[in-house]
Amino acid sequence: MPSKNKVVEIIYTLATIAVVFVVPHLGLLPMFTYVIPVLLFIWFFLKRARENFASIGFSAKRFEWSAVYKGSLAGILLFCFLQWVFFPLLSKIVPLEAANLQDFNAVRHHTGMYIFVLCMGWIVGGIYEEIVFHGFIFSRLEKILPRQYATVIAIIFTALLFAVYHYQLGISGMINALLAGLGYQLIMLRYKRNGWYSFFAHGIFDTIGITCIYLGYW
């Protein structure tokens, strides 16, 4: 039976995960400004645990030039696999509606909005979501789960949370986020938990998607 301290740690960790997961969807702050308080909240949690962002894979000192091209290549391959292999095959088995992209209507054929959303894609998708999900949430789950299965279970639950986080995109969008999230996490783990690799993979993945919307392909 877990000790009282362990139970308290688990509850505290799950409550913290719930906060960083829910806050962006509450609409309490304009646009993407929720990024700042959530990252500060994570920083405080890590500091209390005598950790920092480097301990969850995000540090300027760990930057490697190979992360640029290897991460970017992984993002391109992941995007191509999902859009031209996985979903075409899945649609033959299960009828699926296209992802709900109404939130991106303003991007179509509007260069200024395209550039703005593209920048936000790198900041919110590439940096923020990678720190929150594949760095923080993943590592916290890994710490409170049974050691023998901690990493595998943490990968699965993090991917599920990442999918639900994108519920506004509809079922197809959540499936896409689930598999993309798994890809980002595995890329990060493959390169010794270096968040720069998943950052570039995520950023390039989003860049291709946003560009397709801008050009009117979706």
Residue frames as qw, qx, qy, qz and C-alpha x, y, z in Angstrom:
[[0.000, 0.888, 0.460, 0.000, 0.00, 0.00, 0.00],
 [0.382, 0.585, -0.047, 0.713, 1.39, 3.45, -0.95],
 [0.359, -0.299, -0.482, 0.741, 2.53, 5.62, 1.94],
 [0.040, 0.846, 0.434, -0.307, 0.59, 8.72, 2.91],
 [0.143, -0.665, 0.277, 0.678, 3.29, 10.95, 1.40],
 [0.214, -0.010, 0.794, 0.568, 3.10, 9.02, -1.86],
 [0.128, 0.655, 0.743, 0.052, -0.68, 9.41, -2.02],
 [0.046, -0.856, -0.159, 0.490, -0.36, 13.15, -1.37],
 [0.206, -0.443, 0.535, 0.690, 2.27, 13.41, -4.11],
 [0.212, 0.277, 0.845, 0.406, 0.02, 11.59, -6.58],
 [0.069, 0.805, 0.573, -0.134, -2.98, 13.80, -5.80],
 [0.138, -0.787, 0.085, 0.595, -0.87, 16.95, -6.00],
 [0.242, -0.237, 0.681, 0.649, 0.64, 15.86, -9.32],
 [0.175, 0.465, 0.819, 0.287, -2.70, 14.95, -10.88],
 [0.003, 0.863, 0.390, -0.322, -4.23, 18.24, -9.70],
 [0.175, -0.642, 0.315, 0.677, -1.35, 20.13, -11.29],
 [0.222, 0.048, 0.802, 0.552, -1.76, 18.24, -14.55],
 [0.123, 0.690, 0.714, 0.010, -5.48, 19.03, -14.49],
 [0.064, -0.833, -0.119, 0.537, -4.75, 22.73, -14.07],
 [0.128, -0.485, 0.521, 0.690, -2.31, 23.01, -16.98],
 [0.192, 0.229, 0.878, 0.374, -4.64, 20.91, -19.14],
 [0.062, 0.726, 0.683, -0.054, -7.84, 22.85, -18.43],
 [0.160, -0.666, -0.108, 0.720, -6.73, 26.49, -18.11],
 [0.101, -0.181, 0.516, 0.831, -6.17, 27.10, -21.86],
 [0.100, -0.371, -0.805, -0.451, -9.76, 26.03, -22.61],
 [0.138, -0.600, -0.635, 0.467, -11.45, 28.22, -19.99],
 [0.228, 0.704, 0.365, 0.564, -11.28, 31.37, -22.06],
 [0.430, -0.794, -0.263, 0.339, -10.15, 33.43, -19.06],
 [0.308, -0.603, 0.279, 0.681, -7.32, 35.07, -20.97],
 [0.560, 0.726, -0.036, -0.397, -7.28, 36.59, -24.47],
 [0.642, 0.618, -0.439, -0.110, -5.82, 34.68, -27.42],
 [0.855, 0.118, -0.452, 0.224, -2.68, 32.74, -26.51],
 [0.045, -0.705, 0.415, -0.573, -1.72, 34.67, -23.37],
 [0.879, -0.413, 0.076, -0.228, -2.54, 31.64, -21.20],
 [0.823, 0.327, -0.341, 0.315, 0.91, 30.38, -22.23],
 [0.156, 0.603, -0.450, 0.640, 2.64, 32.67, -19.73],
 [0.573, -0.476, 0.380, -0.549, 0.75, 31.77, -16.51],
 [0.991, -0.020, -0.038, -0.129, 0.74, 28.05, -17.35],
 [0.724, 0.405, -0.380, 0.409, 4.51, 27.98, -17.92],
 [0.085, -0.587, 0.462, -0.660, 5.04, 29.96, -14.71],
 [0.826, -0.318, 0.173, -0.433, 2.84, 27.45, -12.90],
 [0.962, 0.154, -0.189, 0.123, 4.96, 24.58, -14.26],
 [0.400, 0.572, -0.441, 0.564, 8.15, 26.41, -13.32],
 [0.424, -0.547, 0.391, -0.607, 6.89, 26.80, -9.75],
 [0.963, -0.142, 0.052, -0.223, 5.96, 23.12, -9.54],
 [0.843, 0.333, -0.284, 0.312, 9.37, 22.06, -10.84],
 [0.123, 0.632, -0.446, 0.622, 11.18, 24.44, -8.51],
 [0.692, -0.459, 0.279, -0.482, 9.28, 22.97, -5.54],
 [0.997, -0.011, 0.074, 0.004, 10.50, 19.54, -6.67],
 [0.410, -0.682, 0.456, 0.399, 14.04, 20.92, -7.04],
 [0.620, 0.266, 0.596, 0.435, 13.87, 20.52, -10.80],
 [0.117, 0.597, -0.116, -0.785, 13.76, 22.88, -13.77],
 [0.726, 0.552, -0.022, -0.410, 12.84, 22.89, -17.45],
 [0.273, 0.582, -0.755, -0.124, 16.13, 21.18, -18.26],
 [0.316, -0.163, 0.898, -0.261, 15.05, 18.20, -16.18],
 [0.657, 0.413, 0.553, -0.304, 12.07, 17.65, -18.49],
 [0.690, 0.263, 0.527, 0.420, 14.11, 17.91, -21.67],
 [0.299, 0.868, 0.243, 0.313, 14.09, 21.63, -22.49],
 [0.506, -0.707, 0.099, 0.485, 17.37, 23.46, -22.10],
 [0.386, 0.886, -0.207, -0.153, 19.32, 25.86, -24.31],
 [0.253, -0.638, 0.719, 0.108, 22.47, 23.91, -23.44],
 [0.626, 0.043, 0.778, 0.031, 21.02, 20.75, -25.00],
 [0.590, 0.711, 0.010, -0.383, 20.41, 22.35, -28.38],
 [0.551, -0.196, 0.686, 0.434, 21.92, 20.29, -31.19],
 [0.294, 0.436, -0.381, -0.760, 21.98, 21.23, -34.87],
 [0.103, -0.016, -0.958, -0.266, 21.01, 17.67, -35.67],
 [0.187, 0.452, 0.738, -0.466, 17.69, 18.35, -33.92],
 [0.312, 0.518, -0.083, -0.792, 16.85, 20.86, -36.66],
 [0.443, 0.317, -0.634, -0.548, 17.08, 18.47, -39.59],
 [0.173, -0.052, -0.982, 0.056, 16.28, 15.20, -37.81],
 [0.190, 0.400, 0.644, -0.624, 13.32, 16.69, -35.98],
 [0.405, 0.467, -0.136, -0.774, 12.08, 18.45, -39.13],
 [0.340, 0.203, -0.831, -0.390, 12.43, 15.29, -41.20],
 [0.025, -0.205, -0.938, 0.278, 10.53, 13.32, -38.58],
 [0.300, 0.460, 0.377, -0.746, 7.75, 15.93, -38.66],
 [0.425, 0.398, -0.446, -0.680, 7.51, 15.73, -42.46],
 [0.277, 0.073, -0.945, -0.158, 7.44, 11.92, -42.49],
 [0.090, 0.294, 0.809, -0.501, 4.85, 11.85, -39.70],
 [0.392, 0.461, 0.111, -0.788, 2.61, 14.31, -41.53],
 [0.426, 0.323, -0.647, -0.544, 2.87, 12.41, -44.82],
 [0.142, -0.033, -0.987, 0.074, 2.16, 9.08, -43.14],
 [0.196, 0.382, 0.678, -0.597, -0.95, 10.33, -41.37],
 [0.402, 0.535, 0.042, -0.742, -2.43, 12.29, -44.27],
 [0.548, 0.472, -0.492, -0.485, -1.61, 10.01, -47.20],
 [0.370, 0.140, -0.919, 0.001, -1.39, 6.56, -45.64],
 [0.003, -0.146, -0.846, 0.513, -3.14, 6.22, -42.29],
 [0.380, 0.359, 0.348, -0.779, -6.30, 8.30, -42.81],
 [0.538, 0.291, -0.494, -0.618, -6.96, 7.10, -46.38],
 [0.362, 0.029, -0.932, 0.000, -6.80, 3.50, -45.10],
 [0.068, 0.216, 0.735, -0.638, -8.88, 4.28, -42.02],
 [0.438, 0.292, 0.025, -0.850, -11.56, 6.00, -44.11],
 [0.518, 0.137, -0.720, -0.441, -12.05, 2.76, -46.04],
 [0.335, -0.155, -0.897, 0.245, -12.85, 0.96, -42.79],
 [0.137, -0.630, -0.604, 0.470, -14.63, 3.61, -40.78],
 [0.204, 0.744, 0.338, 0.539, -16.45, 6.63, -42.27],
 [0.433, -0.489, -0.283, 0.702, -14.93, 9.75, -40.74],
 [0.185, 0.958, 0.213, 0.060, -15.79, 13.39, -41.15],
 [0.540, 0.504, -0.189, 0.647, -12.93, 15.72, -41.96],
 [0.428, -0.298, -0.451, 0.724, -11.32, 17.54, -39.06],
 [0.026, -0.919, -0.394, 0.001, -13.15, 20.67, -37.91],
 [0.556, 0.018, 0.037, 0.830, -10.92, 23.52, -39.10],
 [0.004, -0.878, -0.404, -0.256, -13.35, 26.40, -38.57],
 [0.466, -0.799, -0.024, 0.378, -10.96, 28.07, -36.14],
 [0.482, -0.305, 0.427, 0.702, -8.56, 28.49, -39.06],
 [0.448, 0.723, 0.511, 0.126, -10.97, 29.99, -41.59],
 [0.015, 0.974, -0.039, -0.225, -9.30, 33.39, -41.33],
 [0.492, -0.492, 0.559, 0.451, -6.01, 31.86, -42.49],
 [0.649, 0.382, 0.602, 0.265, -7.25, 30.83, -45.93],
 [0.457, 0.597, 0.306, 0.584, -5.66, 33.05, -48.61],
 [0.202, -0.963, -0.021, -0.178, -4.88, 35.73, -46.01],
 [0.676, 0.402, -0.395, 0.474, -1.12, 36.19, -45.88],
 [0.102, -0.591, 0.407, -0.689, -0.99, 38.37, -42.75],
 [0.792, -0.354, 0.219, -0.446, -3.13, 35.98, -40.72],
 [0.949, 0.181, -0.242, 0.085, -1.18, 33.03, -42.13],
 [0.441, 0.496, -0.486, 0.569, 2.12, 34.46, -40.89],
 [0.388, -0.511, 0.383, -0.665, 0.61, 35.24, -37.47],
 [0.928, -0.178, 0.094, -0.313, -0.89, 31.76, -37.02],
 [0.836, 0.338, -0.358, 0.242, 2.33, 30.20, -38.30],
 [0.142, 0.545, -0.529, 0.635, 4.31, 32.04, -35.62],
 [0.638, -0.365, 0.338, -0.588, 1.79, 30.96, -33.00],
 [0.965, 0.088, -0.206, -0.137, 2.10, 27.42, -34.31],
 [0.634, 0.365, -0.513, 0.449, 5.79, 27.42, -33.45],
 [0.091, -0.443, 0.489, -0.746, 5.37, 29.21, -30.12],
 [0.701, -0.209, 0.302, -0.611, 2.23, 27.48, -28.84],
 [0.971, 0.137, -0.113, -0.161, 2.55, 24.19, -30.69],
 [0.708, 0.444, -0.441, 0.327, 6.28, 23.79, -30.97],
 [0.174, 0.401, -0.592, 0.677, 7.40, 25.25, -27.64],
 [0.489, -0.293, 0.344, -0.746, 4.43, 25.44, -25.28],
 [0.916, -0.041, -0.068, -0.393, 2.68, 22.15, -26.06],
 [0.756, 0.285, -0.547, 0.219, 5.94, 20.22, -26.13],
 [0.066, 0.368, -0.624, 0.686, 6.96, 21.54, -22.73],
 [0.605, -0.204, 0.285, -0.715, 3.50, 21.00, -21.22],
 [0.938, 0.052, -0.023, -0.341, 2.69, 17.58, -22.67],
 [0.915, 0.252, -0.277, 0.153, 5.77, 15.70, -23.78],
 [0.317, 0.447, -0.551, 0.629, 7.98, 17.24, -21.16],
 [0.275, -0.318, 0.492, -0.762, 5.99, 18.09, -18.04],
 [0.822, -0.093, 0.101, -0.553, 2.86, 15.90, -18.09],
 [0.861, 0.241, -0.447, -0.013, 4.73, 12.88, -19.41],
 [0.384, 0.364, -0.666, 0.526, 7.51, 13.13, -16.83],
 [0.409, -0.297, 0.452, -0.735, 5.07, 13.70, -13.95],
 [0.909, -0.009, -0.069, -0.410, 2.99, 10.67, -14.91],
 [0.741, 0.331, -0.557, 0.178, 6.14, 8.61, -15.26],
 [0.088, 0.412, -0.645, 0.638, 7.15, 9.50, -11.72],
 [0.538, -0.181, 0.455, -0.686, 3.86, 8.48, -10.05],
 [0.890, 0.145, -0.232, -0.364, 3.22, 5.27, -12.02],
 [0.895, -0.310, 0.309, 0.083, 4.57, 1.82, -11.10],
 [0.166, -0.708, 0.538, 0.426, 8.20, 1.72, -12.22],
 [0.527, -0.005, 0.806, 0.270, 7.95, -1.44, -14.32],
 [0.357, 0.573, 0.660, 0.328, 5.38, 0.05, -16.70],
 [0.110, -0.727, -0.218, 0.641, 5.78, 3.75, -15.98],
 [0.082, -0.378, 0.435, 0.813, 7.22, 4.89, -19.31],
 [0.005, 0.227, 0.847, 0.481, 4.83, 2.94, -21.54],
 [0.087, -0.696, -0.699, 0.137, 1.73, 3.92, -19.57],
 [0.133, -0.673, -0.087, 0.722, 2.88, 7.55, -19.37],
 [0.082, -0.138, 0.606, 0.779, 3.34, 7.62, -23.16],
 [0.057, -0.441, -0.841, -0.307, -0.18, 6.29, -23.72],
 [0.156, -0.755, -0.550, 0.321, -1.89, 8.59, -21.23],
 [0.160, -0.533, 0.122, 0.822, 0.01, 11.64, -22.44],
 [0.030, 0.048, 0.700, 0.712, -1.04, 10.90, -26.02],
 [0.115, -0.599, -0.787, -0.096, -4.67, 10.47, -24.94],
 [0.176, -0.739, -0.309, 0.572, -4.59, 13.78, -23.07],
 [0.144, -0.332, 0.390, 0.847, -2.99, 15.46, -26.08],
 [0.011, -0.310, -0.800, -0.514, -5.81, 14.13, -28.26],
 [0.168, -0.731, -0.648, 0.132, -8.58, 15.30, -25.91],
 [0.247, -0.555, -0.049, 0.793, -6.84, 18.68, -25.63],
 [0.044, 0.181, -0.503, -0.844, -7.61, 19.11, -29.34],
 [0.289, 0.417, 0.840, -0.193, -11.30, 18.16, -29.01],
 [0.304, 0.683, 0.122, -0.652, -12.36, 21.27, -30.94],
 [0.147, 0.435, -0.683, -0.568, -10.97, 19.65, -34.10],
 [0.853, 0.106, -0.108, -0.499, -13.53, 16.83, -33.99],
 [0.938, -0.177, 0.297, -0.014, -12.93, 13.06, -34.02],
 [0.813, 0.477, -0.014, 0.332, -10.57, 13.07, -37.00],
 [0.132, 0.829, -0.302, 0.452, -8.61, 15.92, -35.49],
 [0.631, -0.611, 0.406, -0.254, -8.29, 14.13, -32.15],
 [0.969, 0.052, 0.194, 0.141, -7.11, 10.93, -33.84],
 [0.578, 0.685, -0.134, 0.423, -4.56, 12.99, -35.74],
 [0.185, -0.801, 0.375, -0.427, -3.41, 14.64, -32.49],
 [0.880, -0.369, 0.276, -0.115, -3.25, 11.27, -30.73],
 [0.922, 0.203, 0.126, 0.305, -0.92, 9.74, -33.30],
 [0.369, 0.767, -0.176, 0.495, 1.09, 12.92, -33.84],
 [0.454, -0.763, 0.312, -0.337, 1.50, 13.22, -30.06],
 [0.947, -0.197, 0.233, 0.102, 2.76, 9.64, -29.89],
 [0.750, 0.506, 0.002, 0.427, 5.22, 10.50, -32.63],
 [0.040, 0.847, -0.248, 0.468, 6.53, 13.61, -30.87],
 [0.694, -0.618, 0.312, -0.198, 6.95, 11.71, -27.61],
 [0.956, 0.010, 0.202, 0.213, 8.82, 8.82, -29.24],
 [0.547, 0.691, -0.098, 0.463, 11.07, 11.24, -31.13],
 [0.244, -0.830, 0.311, -0.392, 11.94, 12.95, -27.87],
 [0.838, -0.416, 0.347, -0.070, 12.68, 9.66, -26.14],
 [0.898, 0.352, 0.058, 0.257, 14.67, 8.39, -29.12],
 [0.451, 0.619, -0.214, 0.606, 17.10, 11.28, -28.73],
 [0.481, -0.085, -0.595, 0.638, 17.77, 10.91, -25.01],
 [0.181, -0.769, -0.565, 0.237, 14.74, 12.97, -23.93],
 [0.254, -0.207, 0.128, 0.936, 15.96, 16.03, -25.76],
 [0.297, 0.684, 0.540, -0.390, 12.96, 18.31, -26.31],
 [0.089, 0.585, -0.346, -0.728, 14.58, 20.12, -29.24],
 [0.055, -0.027, 0.900, 0.431, 13.88, 17.13, -31.49],
 [0.090, 0.573, 0.813, -0.063, 10.17, 17.00, -30.71],
 [0.042, 0.706, 0.150, -0.691, 10.01, 20.81, -30.90],
 [0.099, 0.415, -0.542, -0.723, 11.17, 20.86, -34.52],
 [0.027, 0.195, 0.948, 0.249, 9.04, 17.84, -35.43],
 [0.064, 0.666, 0.663, -0.336, 5.94, 19.50, -33.96],
 [0.043, 0.667, -0.045, -0.742, 6.73, 22.88, -35.48],
 [0.056, 0.240, -0.719, -0.650, 7.26, 21.49, -38.99],
 [0.051, 0.373, 0.925, 0.052, 4.15, 19.30, -38.71],
 [0.086, 0.740, 0.475, -0.468, 2.03, 22.34, -37.82],
 [0.003, 0.549, -0.321, -0.772, 3.71, 24.46, -40.50],
 [0.007, 0.029, 0.856, 0.516, 2.70, 22.01, -43.23],
 [0.015, 0.560, 0.822, -0.103, -0.86, 21.82, -41.91],
 [0.022, 0.745, 0.238, -0.623, -1.28, 25.59, -41.61],
 [0.014, -0.395, 0.528, 0.751, 0.22, 26.08, -45.08],
 [0.044, 0.255, 0.908, 0.329, -2.26, 23.58, -46.56],
 [0.031, 0.728, 0.614, -0.304, -5.12, 25.56, -45.01],
 [0.045, -0.665, 0.099, 0.739, -3.70, 28.87, -46.26],
 [0.007, 0.241, -0.698, -0.674, -3.41, 27.54, -49.81],
 [0.666, 0.135, 0.001, -0.734, -6.97, 26.20, -49.70],
 [0.388, 0.177, -0.890, -0.162, -6.13, 22.50, -49.90],
 [0.196, -0.308, -0.878, 0.309, -8.23, 21.88, -46.77]]
